[in-house]
């Protein structure tokens, strides 16, 4: 997911900001705004790059999560507790 974010969001934003730095506009605060936006975008790209390097993609399976939740609800019902009070689910 981090690679997708880096390639589809951060990289195009950096390219767009660099283009806006090279193209002069008549807006008096344009350079400052673009430079500040570029700093924020570079920081976001750094976070995405860190996630690509350090974080392994997880194997999240919502079906397994649902099975575990059902198992815990059943265990609470067997123990005589209210599922709603314990899990705070409606």
N, C-alpha and C positions, 0 to 999 in steps of 0.2 A: 504494500500500500504506500509506503514511503517513497518508493521509486516512482510510482504513478504520480504522486504529489509533486515530486521533484521535477519530473519531465513535463507534466501537463499544466502545472500551476506556477511553480517558482521560476523555472527557466524562461518561459514566455514573459513573465512579469519583469525579470531582469532585462531581457532583450528590449521590451517596450520602454522601460525606464532609460536605458542607454540611448535608444532612439530619441526620446524626448530631451535628453541632455544635449544631443548633437544638433537637434533642430531648434532654432531660436524662435521663441514666441513673444508676442507683445505683452504678455502678462508680467507685471513687475515682480511678483513674488514667485514666478514660475520656476526659476532655477532652484530656489530654496525648497520649494515643495517637492520638486522631482528628486533632489538630493536626499531629503529626509525620507521620501518614499523608497528610494533606492537602498538606503541604509536598512530600513525595515524589511525590505524584500531579501536583501543579502543575509540578514539574520535568520529569516524564515527558511531560506535555502540551506543555511548552515545547519539548522535543526533537522530539516528533512534529510540532509546528507548524513548527519550523525545517526538518524534512525535507520537509514539504509545500511550503514556500516555495523552498528551495534545491535540492532533489534532484529531478531529472527521472526519471520512471519509466524503467527500463531495458527494453530489448527482448530479454530473455533467452529464447533458444530452445534447449532441451535437445537437440534433433535436430542443430542445427549444432555444438553442443559434442561430441556423439558422433561426428559426421563428422570433426571436426578431430582428435579423439583417435585415431580409426582411421587417419587419414592419417599422424599422427606415429608410430604403432606400425608401420605399413607401411614408413615411411622408415627406422626403426631396424632393422627386419628386413632390408631391402635392404642397409643398411650393415654388416650382420653382427653387430650388437649384440643382446644379450638384451633383450627388451622388459621382462621382469620386473625386471631390475636397473636399468634406466634410469627406468622410470615408477613403480616400487614399487607396482604393482597386482598383485592376485592373480587 
